[in-house]
Amino acid sequence: MALSTNYWISRAIGWKVTDKILGEKESKEARNLAKSISLAKIFGLRWILPLTAVGVDVVSYAAGLARLPFGKFYLASIIPWSVINVIFFLSTNYVKEHATLLFFLPAFILLITPWSIIYLTRQKVHIKGRNLFFNFFRILKK
């Protein structure tokens, strides 16, 4: 619903009011995106939006400002989200079946990790003249 509303607001009102709605940062993102937006780009962004800095609203505003056909825009937006929702809800069924293990595993990791770090920093285990803990992080940086 929101993606349709944002699309139609930006398409009907244009840049002037959309800039005020979005704010300076998001407005710049929308302008840059509107210059190069395509249905393929919308389709791809909808798969990875939670992982990107480009917000859901910005893509919808940019599509409206670029005057992409609404039906195609809507399908390019809805298909990825529908697939992601199906995967999410199927995976939650798996979680229900394995709830006990999945409940205690993070707790175990949260308890063992700090304990291990404290233990290793207090030990006088040296490799090449350095504490084992600091060597571990030096190796990770490589």
SERO-4910 file (N, C-alpha, C, O; in steps of 0.05 Angstrom, whole numbers):
BEGIN
 pado doro    nc1    nc2    nc3   cac1   cac2   cac3    cc1    cc2    cc3    oc1    oc2    oc3
  Met    A     16    -24      0      0      0      0     17     25      0     12     44    -15
  Ala    A     38     26     17     54     50     19     70     55     -7     73     78    -15
  Leu    A     79     33    -19     94     37    -44     77     49    -66     86     66    -82
  Ser    A     51     41    -67     33     53    -86     27     82    -80     27     99    -98
  Thr    A     23     88    -54     17    116    -46     41    134    -53     37    155    -64
  Asn    A     65    125    -46     89    141    -51     93    146    -81    100    167    -90
  Tyr    A     88    125    -97     90    127   -126     71    148   -136     79    166   -151
  Trp    A     46    146   -128     26    165   -139     29    194   -128     24    213   -143
  Ile    A     38    196   -104     44    223    -93     65    237   -110     62    259   -118
  Ser    A     87    222   -114    110    235   -129    102    239   -158    111    259   -170
  Arg    A     87    222   -169     79    225   -197     60    248   -201     62    264   -220
  Ala    A     41    252   -182     21    273   -185     32    300   -177     26    320   -190
  Ile    A     49    301   -156     58    327   -145     84    336   -158     88    360   -162
  Gly    A    102    318   -163    127    325   -175    149    330   -155    147    324   -131
  Trp    A    171    342   -165    195    345   -149    192    364   -126    202    359   -104
  Lys    A    179    386   -130    179    408   -110    168    398    -83    181    402    -62
  Val    A    145    385    -82    133    376    -57    147    350    -48    150    346    -24
  Thr    A    155    333    -67    169    309    -60    195    315    -45    202    301    -26
  Asp    A    209    336    -53    233    344    -39    227    351    -10    243    345      8
  Lys    A    205    364     -5    197    372     22    189    347     39    195    346     62
  Ile    A    176    328     26    168    304     40    192    287     48    194    277     70
  Leu    A    211    284     29    233    266     34    255    278     52    267    264     67
  Gly    A    260    304     49    283    315     63    307    316     44    306    305     22
  Glu    A    328    329     53    350    335     35    365    309     26    370    305      2
  Lys    A    372    292     45    388    268     39    372    249     21    382    240      0
  Glu    A    348    242     29    332    224     13    324    236    -14    321    221    -34
  Ser    A    320    262    -15    314    275    -40    337    272    -60    332    267    -84
  Lys    A    361    275    -51    385    271    -68    385    243    -79    390    238   -102
  Glu    A    380    223    -61    380    195    -69    358    190    -90    363    177   -109
  Ala    A    335    201    -85    313    198   -104    319    210   -131    313    198   -152
  Arg    A    331    234   -131    338    247   -157    359    230   -172    356    226   -196
  Asn    A    379    221   -158    399    204   -171    388    178   -182    394    169   -204
  Leu    A    370    166   -166    358    141   -174    339    145   -197    337    128   -215
  Ala    A    324    167   -197    304    172   -218    317    176   -245    305    170   -266
  Lys    A    342    185   -246    356    189   -271    362    162   -285    362    160   -309
  Ser    A    366    141   -269    374    116   -281    356     93   -274    362     69   -279
  Ile    A    332     99   -262    315     77   -253    302     62   -277    296     74   -297
  Ser    A    300     36   -273    287     19   -293    271     -2   -277    275     -5   -253
  Leu    A    255    -17   -291    240    -39   -278    259    -60   -268    254    -72   -246
  Ala    A    280    -66   -283    300    -86   -274    314    -77   -249    318    -93   -231
  Lys    A    320    -51   -247    333    -40   -223    314    -42   -199    323    -48   -177
  Ile    A    289    -35   -203    269    -37   -181    267    -66   -172    267    -71   -148
  Phe    A    265    -84   -191    263   -113   -184    287   -121   -168    284   -135   -147
  Gly    A    311   -113   -176    336   -121   -161    337   -108   -134    344   -121   -114
  Leu    A    330    -82   -132    331    -68   -106    311    -79    -86    316    -79    -62
  Arg    A    288    -89    -96    268   -100    -77    279   -125    -64    270   -132    -42
  Trp    A    297   -140    -77    309   -164    -64    328   -156    -42    329   -170    -22
  Ile    A    342   -134    -46    364   -128    -27    359   -103    -10    377    -93      3
  Leu    A    335    -91    -11    330    -66      3    338    -67     33    349    -47     43
  Pro    A    332    -88     48    340    -87     76    371    -85     79    380    -76    101
  Leu    A    386    -91     59    415    -91     61    427    -66     49    452    -63     50
  Thr    A    411    -48     38    422    -25     25    414      1     40    397      0     58
  Ala    A    427     22     33    421     48     45    397     61     31    385     80     41
  Val    A    389     51      8    367     62     -7    341     51      5    337     27      6
  Gly    A    324     69     15    300     61     28    278     52      9    279     58    -15
  Val    A    258     39     20    235     30      5    221     54     -7    213     53    -31
  Asp    A    217     74      9    202     98     -1    217    112    -23    204    121    -42
  Val    A    243    114    -21    259    129    -41    255    116    -68    253    130    -88
  Val    A    255     89    -69    252     75    -95    224     81   -106    221     86   -130
  Ser    A    204     81    -89    177     86    -99    174    115   -109    161    120   -129
  Tyr    A    185    134    -94    184    162   -103    199    165   -129    189    179   -147
  Ala    A    222    153   -132    238    156   -156    223    144   -180    224    156   -202
  Ala    A    209    122   -176    194    109   -198    171    127   -207    166    130   -231
  Gly    A    158    140   -188    136    158   -195    147    183   -209    134    192   -228
  Leu    A    169    194   -200    181    217   -212    191    211   -240    191    229   -258
  Ala    A    200    187   -245    210    179   -271    187    171   -289    191    165   -313
  Arg    A    162    170   -279    138    164   -294    139    136   -306    131    132   -329
  Leu    A    149    116   -291    148     89   -300    119     79   -300    103     89   -283
  Pro    A    111     61   -317     84     50   -317     77     37   -290     92     20   -280
  Phe    A     55     45   -278     48     36   -251     46      5   -249     56     -7   -231
  Gly    A     32     -7   -268     28    -36   -267     54    -52   -267     58    -70   -251
  Lys    A     73    -44   -284     99    -57   -285    115    -51   -259    128    -69   -249
  Phe    A    113    -26   -250    127    -19   -225    117    -36   -202    132    -46   -186
  Tyr    A     90    -38   -200     78    -53   -179     87    -83   -179     94    -94   -159
  Leu    A     86    -95   -203     95   -123   -205    125   -126   -198    132   -145   -185
  Ala    A    141   -108   -208    170   -109   -202    175   -106   -172    196   -115   -162
  Ser    A    157    -93   -158    160    -89   -129    149   -112   -113    160   -121    -93
  Ile    A    126   -123   -122    111   -143   -106    123   -171   -109    124   -185    -89
  Ile    A    132   -178   -132    142   -206   -136    165   -212   -117    164   -233   -104
  Pro    A    186   -196   -116    208   -203    -97    198   -204    -68    206   -223    -53
  Trp    A    182   -185    -60    172   -186    -32    154   -210    -26    155   -220     -4
  Ser    A    139   -218    -46    122   -242    -42    139   -267    -38    134   -283    -20
  Val    A    160   -270    -54    178   -293    -52    192   -292    -25    195   -312    -11
  Ile    A    202   -268    -17    216   -266      9    197   -273     32    205   -286     51
  Asn    A    172   -264     30    153   -271     51    147   -301     53    146   -312     75
  Val    A    145   -314     30    140   -343     30    164   -357     43    160   -374     59
  Ile    A    188   -349     35    212   -361     47    213   -356     77    219   -375     92
  Phe    A    207   -332     85    207   -325    113    188   -343    129    195   -354    150
  Phe    A    163   -344    120    143   -359    135    148   -389    134    141   -403    153
  Leu    A    159   -399    112    167   -428    112    189   -433    131    190   -454    145
  Ser    A    208   -414    133    231   -418    151    222   -416    181    234   -429    198
  Thr    A    201   -400    186    192   -399    214    179   -425    222    179   -432    246
  Asn    A    168   -440    204    157   -466    210    180   -485    218    176   -501    236
  Tyr    A    203   -483    204    226   -498    212    235   -491    240    243   -508    255
  Val    A    234   -465    246    243   -456    272    225   -468    294    235   -475    315
  Lys    A    199   -469    289    181   -481    308    188   -509    314    187   -518    337
  Glu    A    195   -525    294    201   -553    297    228   -557    313    231   -577    327
  His    A    246   -538    310    272   -541    323    276   -519    344    299   -509    348
  Ala    A    255   -510    357    256   -487    375    274   -491    399    288   -472    406
  Thr    A    275   -515    410    292   -518    434    321   -514    428    335   -500    442
  Leu    A    330   -527    407    358   -524    399    365   -495    391    385   -484    400
  Leu    A    348   -483    375    352   -455    366    349   -435    389    360   -413    387
  Phe    A    335   -442    410    333   -424    433    359   -424    450    368   -403    459
  Phe    A    370   -448    454    394   -450    471    420   -445    457    439   -437    470
  Leu    A    421   -448    431    446   -444    416    456   -415    419    480   -411    425
  Pro    A    440   -394    414    450   -367    417    458   -361    446    478   -347    451
  Ala    A    444   -372    465    451   -368    493    479   -380    499    495   -368    513
  Phe    A    483   -404    488    509   -417    492    531   -400    479    552   -396    491
  Ile    A    527   -390    455    547   -374    441    552   -348    457    574   -339    459
  Leu    A    530   -335    466    533   -310    482    548   -314    508    562   -296    517
  Leu    A    546   -338    519    561   -343    544    590   -351    539    608   -342    553
  Ile    A    594   -367    519    621   -379    514    640   -358    502    664   -359    507
  Thr    A    630   -340    485    648   -321    471    661   -302    490    686   -300    490
  Pro    A    647   -288    507    661   -270    526    679   -285    545    701   -275    551
  Trp    A    670   -308    554    687   -324    572    713   -331    558    734   -330    571
  Ser    A    711   -339    533    736   -347    518    754   -323    515    779   -326    518
  Ile    A    743   -300    509    760   -276    505    774   -269    532    798   -263    532
  Ile    A    759   -269    553    771   -263    580    792   -283    587    814   -276    596
  Tyr    A    786   -308    582    805   -329    589    831   -326    573    853   -328    584
  Leu    A    829   -321    547    852   -319    530    869   -294    537    893   -294    535
  Thr    A    855   -272    544    871   -248    551    885   -250    577    906   -238    581
  Arg    A    875   -266    595    888   -270    621    910   -291    621    927   -291    638
  Gln    A    909   -308    601    930   -328    599    956   -316    590    956   -296    575
  Lys    A    977   -328    598   1003   -318    589   1014   -336    566   1037   -343    565
  Val    A    996   -344    549   1003   -360    526   1014   -341    505   1000   -322    496
  His    A   1039   -345    497   1052   -327    478   1059   -341    452   1068   -364    453
  Ile    A   1055   -328    430   1064   -338    404   1080   -315    392   1070   -293    388
  Lys    A   1106   -321    388   1124   -300    377   1124   -275    395   1125   -253    385
  Gly    A   1124   -280    421   1127   -257    439   1101   -241    444   1102   -221    457
  Arg    A   1079   -250    434   1054   -235    437   1033   -253    450   1034   -277    448
  Asn    A   1014   -240    462    992   -254    474    975   -268    452    972   -256    431
  Leu    A    965   -291    457    949   -306    438    925   -291    428    918   -292    405
  Phe    A    912   -276    446    888   -261    439    895   -239    418    880   -236    399
  Phe    A    917   -225    422    924   -204    403    933   -215    376    928   -203    355
  Asn    A    946   -238    377    954   -252    352    929   -260    336    929   -259    311
  Phe    A    908   -269    350    884   -277    337    872   -254    321    864   -258    298
  Phe    A    871   -230    333    860   -207    318    879   -198    296    869   -187    276
  Arg    A    904   -201    300    923   -194    279    919   -212    255    921   -203    232
  Ile    A    915   -238    260    910   -257    238    884   -250    224    882   -252    199
  Leu    A    863   -242    239    837   -235    227    839   -211    208    825   -209    188
  Lys    A    857   -192    215    860   -168    198    872   -174    171    868   -158    152
  Lys    A    887   -196    169    900   -202    143    881   -210    122    889   -216    100
***
